[in-house]
Structures are given as structure tokens and as C-alpha cells.
Amino acid sequence: MDEFADLEAELNGLQMVKNTESLESLIVAIEYDGVEPTMFLSEIREHWTPAKRFSFVFLGVLLTPLFGLGLLLIYLAFVHGDFFEDCDVAVCIVYLADEGIVASYRMLDMDFDKLECLPISHNSFIQYTQRDTGDNNGGWVGNFHVITEGQKFELIPSVNNRKSLQKGREVVGQFAKMANISFR
């Protein structure tokens, strides 16, 4: 048994915290200081105001008897920051070539709601998976993933039609060239 195993685990944890903090500061710089990432694979930005939230709650109350659809609207009104304040929401997947990582994040103003990253190495590859949704209309869902040493990271989520599949292939193909990784 290694007598330094506990110390190594503690130091590895500290290194991960340091890396997470530096990644967070880099992403804040991308969002607010005009720093450009190597590539945005996916980018969704929304601005939520109290008026927008009140309208979602109002419609939610009206539509709740209709298959509970209103509950989703009410949930959306509360999940995007403080109810009585303006909030900018950014949901992005970026490739940072200088750091050699792909990062996925969701920010509410300057606060991180979600942050995931995966290092890109010479062993990394891109995989496309597709599955039937089980309906009688021939529906399917496909996802592009980058895989590094057994860790899977979703690049382009839920491709549902041929047009978005083609766009996803173009974006992922451009990323594969930049990162110098292959499809499998």
C-alpha cells in the first residue's frame, strides 16, 4: 500500500480545483471581455426579464389543465435566475485549442450553473450514435460525441432531422480538422 496515497489524492483534488478556477476565469473572459475561443460548437443566449417570467407563469397557469404543459412553462420561469431581476443566460459548447479542451457551460449572468470539460489528446475521436425514438413515424435521435480515454462528451445534442444532422456534421467536421482528431 502506498503511504502517500492520501496526500496524492489531496494534491490531485487541489490541482483540479485550480484548473476549474482557471477554466471559469477563461470562460468569464470569453463571455464578458471579448476573448474569442477557437470555436463555438453550440451557442444559445437568452435574456430573461421579470415581464417575460410573469408571462410564462401566466400562460403556465392557463395551460396547466392541458396535459400539464403549463407546469413546464412555470418551471422555465423560475430556472433562469432570480425572478425579479434581469438575467442573461448563456449555454455554450466551446473548443479551446490553446488549452486543448472542449468545455460545455451554462451561465446565469456571471454565475456558473453547469461547467464540464474534456481534454483533447491524440487518442481522442468523434463518434456519432443514432437511435430510433420508438414512434411509428420513423423518428430518430442522433448525437455527436468526442471520446477521450473512455470519457464521453456530448458535442452536438439531439439531432432530430436531416437538415440539423447536416449542420451538425459540418460543425463537427470543422472541429475535427481544428483539433486534428478522427471520426470512428
N, C-alpha and C positions, 0 to 999 in steps of 0.2 A: 504494500500500500504506500502511496506517495504521501509523505508527511507535509508536503507543500500544496496539496490538492485544494484545501480550503482557501489558502492565500491566492492561488492561481485563479480560482473561481471568482473571488472578490475583485481581483485586478481586472479580469475579463469583463465583469459587470461594470466596473468603473470606466473601462475603455468604451463599452457600448453606450453608456450614458454620455460620455464626451462626444462620441460620434453622432449620437442622436441630437445633442445640443448644437453641434456644428451644422448638421443637416437642417435642423429647424431654422437656424440663423440664415443659412443659404436660401432656403425657401422663402423666408420673410423678405430677403433681399430681392428675390425674383418677383414676388407679389407687389412690393411697395417701393423698391429702389430702382427698378428698371433693369435689373440684371437679367440677361437673356439666357435661358437654358439651351442646351444643344438642340433639343427638340421637344415640343409638346406633342405627346401621343394622343391625349384627350384633354379637353378643356371645357368646363362648364362654369359659368359665372352668373350669379343671380344677386339682385339687390332686393332685400325684404324690408318693407316699411310697416308701421303699425296699421295703416289703412289696408294694406294687402292682407295682413294677418286677420283683421276683422272681417274682411270679405270672405276669406277662406273659412273662418268659423261660422259666419252667417250661412254660407252655402252648405257647409257641413251639417248644420242643424237642419236645414231644409231637406237635404238629400240622405240623411241617416235612415229614414224608413225605406229607402230604395236600396235594398241589398246591403245596407251598411256602408255604402260608398262615402257617405258624409264623414264617417269616422276617419277615413284616410285623409280627407281634407283638413279636419280638425287636427290630426296628428302633424300634418305638414306645417300648419300654422305655428305649432309650438316647438318644432325640432330645429328651426333655423334661427337660433339666437334668442335674445331677450325679447319678450312680447311687445313691450312699449318703446323699443329703440330700433333705429335703423341698423341693418346688418348686411354686410357684403359676404356672400358665400362663394368660395372657390373650391371646385372639385376637379383636380387635375392629375394627370399622369405625365411625368417628365423624364427625359433621359438626360443625365448629366455626364458627359463624356470625360471631363477632367477628373471627376471623382470615380468614374467607372461604375455608376449605379443607375438603376431605374427606381423612381420614387413615385408613390401614389399618396396623395394627401387630400384632406378636406379641412378647410379653414373657415372659421366664423370670425370675421374681422381679423384680428391678429392672433387668435387662439386656435390651436390645432385640435380638431375633433378626431382626426384619424391621420396617422402617418406610418407608412410601410415602405420599406425599400429592399432591394435585392442587388447585390453586386454582380456585375457582368464580367465573366472571365473567358478565357479561350475555350473552356468546356461548355459554355452556355449555348443553348439552342432554342429555337422558336418552334412551338407545336400548335397546331390547330385541331381542336376537337369539335365534333358536331354530334348532336343527339336529337332524336325525334321528341316532340313535346307530347305525343300521345293523342292528339286530337285527330279527327277524321279529315281534316283539311290539308294534310301534308305539312304541318307546321314543324319547324326545327329551330334549335338554338345552337349557335356556334360561338366559341371563344378562342382568342389567340392568347397563348401563354408563353412566357420566357421561363426556361428551366435552367437552374444552375445548381449542380451537385445535389439533385433530388428536391430542391426547393422550387415550388411553382409560384409564379407571379402573373396575375392576370393583366394583360396589356390592353386589349380592346374587349370590353364586356358585351355580352349578349348581342350577337349579330342575328337579326331576325329576317332579313330579306336580302335578295340578290344585290340590290344597289348598295346597301350598307356593308355587305360582305366584300364587294369590290373595293369600296372606300377603305375598309379595314385592311385588306390585302395591300393596298397602295401605301398606307401609313406604316404598316408593319414591315413591308419590303424596304421602305426608306430607312426605317430604324435599323433593320438588319444590316444594310450597307454601312450605315454610320458606325454601328457597334462591331462590325466585322464578325457576325455570327450567322449560322445557317438555319434553314428550316429542316425539320425531321418529321 
